[in-house]
């Protein structure tokens, strides 16, 4: 077995899902990652695959069958996932979010989500509005100054779009809360307000890619209702169609699924039903661990993992079928499991 060739084919497979994770958690734009890491990694992968075909190394067959398993697995996963989307079991149709990231529109979407959050808060009863604003202002006061400026800038931009009566009610509630806060917290917030919101990205400056963290989380159902308004608004502002967003988003989604399939065959070769279901469970578990930091606005319900778990178990079925019935004994020996024994 050519370990160097196997390694060169395996490592680049982490770029599609890794760039998404780093964009959402670390704030490093995925588009920048694709230029710096993605294109070179794609070159390495394609070069290694072409070499494997030229020298007739069976690892190329593992890649081919893994790609087929990944595509079929993505289809079966989506058969479950899209039912879940219709039943409101997800925050939104996730590939649509992928498309916004791919187009560089995530920062604008984040600002519009904050504006919609302000509008949602303004529509609450007096007591509910005060409770929500108080929790948010206290969280803001504890943030680093730069992050506080960014969040408050979006909040103030949303405040400016409210009807006058609601805007005045929000301002009165805000000032009443500020007057009750400890002096240090009040000074931090007032200093941010006085700093000039345009520098923090309220529509006239460059918007940061990193997400606002440290704010109280909102229920997933509330997030979904805000996203249903913020997504079309962001597309309209950017002048892009929903077809373009979904095309890019689903392409990214299927590329990620394909890499999961190739990774499975490179590691397990022919595998087994148990290994396929274990792999699907592992991918699901990683999703459950990463979703909260990737979507810091959301307070996920306890039942949220159920539908993704079913979807990832469904994804594992084509993995098992393709690997068990199409991967040859010779190709299996070029997988990690086959080589070790």
N, C-alpha and C positions, 0 to 999 in steps of 0.2 A: 504493500500500500504506500502510495506517495503522500506522506503526511503534510509536506509543504503545500502541495496542491489542494489537499482537503482543507487546510487552514485558510488558504487564500480564497476559497469558495465560501467558507463558513463566516468569517469575520465581517465581510461587507453586508451580510444579511441583517445586521443590527441597525443599519443606518435608517431605514424607513420608520421603524417604531421608535428608535432612539432620538431622532430629530424631533418627532412629535412630543415626546416626553420632555426633552430639554427645552423646547419652545415654551411649553406650558408651565413647567416647574422652575426652570432657571431663567426664563425670559430671554433666551438666546434665539433670535428669529430662525425658524426652520429654513427659510430661503437662503439665509447666510450660511447655515450649516450645509445645505446642499451644494453650494459653490465651493466651500472650503473642504468638506469631507465627502459629500455625496458623489460628485462627479469623479474624483479620483478613485473612490471605492467602487463605483460602477465600472470604471475602466479596469480595475484589478479583477473584479468578478468576471467581466466579459472576457478579458484576456485569459484568465485561468480556465474558463469554460471552453473557449475555443481551443486552447492547448490540449485540454482533456479529450475533446473530440478528435483532434488531429492525431494524437498518439493512441486513440482508442482506449482511454482509461475509463473503466466502468463507473468511476465517480460521476462522469457526465450523465450517465443514465439515472443515477440517484437524483441528480439535480432536475432532470426532465420529469421523472415521475413525481418528485416532490413538488414541482411547480404545478403539475396537474392536480395533485392532492390538495394543494393550497387554494387553487381556484375553486375546485369543487367544495372544499371546506368552507370557503367564504360564502358561497351560494347557500349552503345548508345553514350556516350561521345566520345569514340574513333572512332566511325563511322564518326563523324564530324571532330574530331581533326586530324585524319590521312589524311583526304582530305586536311585540312589546311596545314599539313606538306608538302604534295606533291605540294601544291600551294605556298609554301614558306611563309606562314603566321605566322610561328613560328621561333624562333632562331635556333631550332634543334628539333629532336624527343626527347621530355623531358625525357621519361623513360630511354633513353640511357644515359642521364646525371645522372639519379638516379642510374643506374647500376655502373657507374664509382665511384660515391660517396660510394656506398655499398661495392665496392672492395677496397676502400681506395686510389683510383687513382686520385681523384680530384686535389690534389696539383701538381701532375705531369702534368695533363692536363692543369692546369693554367699556368705552366711554358711553355709548348709547345704552348699554345695560344699566350703567349707573344713573343715567338720566331717567330711564324707565323706573328704576328703583325709587327715585325721588318722587316721580309722579304717583307711584303706588303708595308711598308713605303719605303723601299729601291727601290722598283720597280716604285715609283711615279716619276713624272717630278721634276726637281730641285725646282721649286716654291712650288709645293704641298708638297714635302718632307720637305722643310724648315718650311713651315707653320705647318705641323703635328708635327715635332720634336720640334719646338719652344714651342708649346702648352704643349707638354708632359714634356719637361725639366722644364718649369716654374712650372707645377703641381708637379713634383718630388721635386723641391727645397722647396716647402711649406709643404712637408710631414714630419712626425716624422722620425728621423734618421733610426730606425730599418725598418720601412716600406719602406723607400727610398732605403735602401740596398737591400731588397728582390726584389723590382721591377727592380732596375738597374742591379742586378745580372742576372735576366732572360733576360733583354735587351742585356746585354753584351754577354751572351751565344748565343743569336740569332745572334748577330753581328759577332761572331766568325765563324758561319756556312755559312755566305754569300760568294759568289764568290768574289775574291780579288778586282775586279773593283768596285763592288757595296759596298763592305766593306769600301774601301778607300773613296768613295763618301759620304757614311754615316758619316764617321769620320770627313771628311772635313766640312760637313754641321754642325755637332755637335760642332766642335771647333769654327766655325764662330758664331754660336748662343751663345756659352758660352762667347765669347769675348764681346758680346753685352749686356749680362745680367748685372743687378746691382751687385755690389761686393758681397753683402751678399748671394745672390742666387748662384753666381758662386762659392763662397767658400764652400757652403754647398754641391754642386754637386761634386766639385773636391775632397772634403774630403771623400765623399762616394766612389768615384772611387779609392782613395788611400787606403781605409780601407781593401780591399781584398774581392773580390766578392765571394769567395768560402764559406765564413761564412754565406752568405745570401741565399744559396740554388741555386747555378748555376749548380747543377748536382753532386756535390761531398758531399754536406752536406744535412741535413734533411730539406725537403721542408715544409714550413708552410701550414696549412690547410686554414687559413684565406685568403680571397681574397684581391687583391690589390685595395684599394679604393682611390678616389681622382684624378684619371686620367681622362682626357677628354673621354667622351663616344663616341663610334663609332656607325654608323648606323647598324640596325639589319641585313641588307643584307650583310654588310661587316663581321660582327661577324659570320654569318652562313657560309660564304665562308672560313673563318679561321678555324672554327670548323670542317668543312668537311675534312680538312687536319690534324688538331691536334688530332682528335679522333682516327683515325686509327694508327697514329704515336704512341700515348700513349698506345694503346692496344698492338702494336707490341713490344714496349719497355718492357712492363710488361709481355709479353708472355701469354696474355689471349685472348680468342676468342670473336668475336662479339656475338656469341650465348650465352656465359656466361654473358656478359654485359647486353644483352637484357633480358635474363631470369630473372636475379636479378632485373633489372630496372622495368620490367613490373609486376613482383610479388609485388614490393613495391608500384607501381602505383595502382594496384588492391586492395592491402590492404588498402591504403588510401581511395579509393573509397568505399570499404566495410565499413570502419569506418564512412564515411559520411552517408551511408544508415542506419546503426544501430543508429547513433546519431539522425537521423530524426525520426525514429519510437520511440525511447526512449523519445523524447521530445514531438512529436506531435501525436503519436499513429496512428489512422486512418487518421488523417490529412485531407487535402482537396487539390484540384487542386491549389488553390491560395497559400496555405502554401507550397506545393511542389515547385512551381515556385519561391516563395519567398526564399526558402532554396537554390535552385539552383543559384538564383541571389546573395544571400549572399556569397556563396562559390566562385562564380566568382569575386565578389567585393574584397574579401580577397586576391584572386590571383592577381588581378590588383594592389592592394596596396603593396603586398609583392614582386612582380616580380622585380621592379627596384632595391631595396636593395639586393635581392638575386642574381641578375645578373648585377653588377655595371659597366660592360664594355659597356653595350648596351644603345643606344639611341633609344627607341621604337618609331615606327611611330604612328601617331595619330589614325590610323585605326586599330591598333593592337588589341584592346579589342573586336572587332566585332566577330571574329571567336570563341574565347573562350566563349563569351556570348552565342552564338548559341549552342556550345557544352554543356554548363552547363544547358541550358534550355532543351536540349535533355536528359541530365542525369536525370532531374527532372521527366520526364514522367514515367519511371518505378517506381520511388519513389511513385508517386501518385497512380499508378495502383495497386501496391502490397499492399500499406497501406490501400487503400480504399476498396479493394475487398478481401483481405486475412486476415487482422488483425481483430480479433473478437471484439465484444463489451466488453467482459470481459478483454481481453488483453489491449484494449484501456484505460481502467480505471487504468492501471498500468503505463501509460505514464504520463509525467508531465502535459500535457494539459488535459488528462482525469481525473487525480487526482484533479486538480484545478477547473475542472468544467464545 
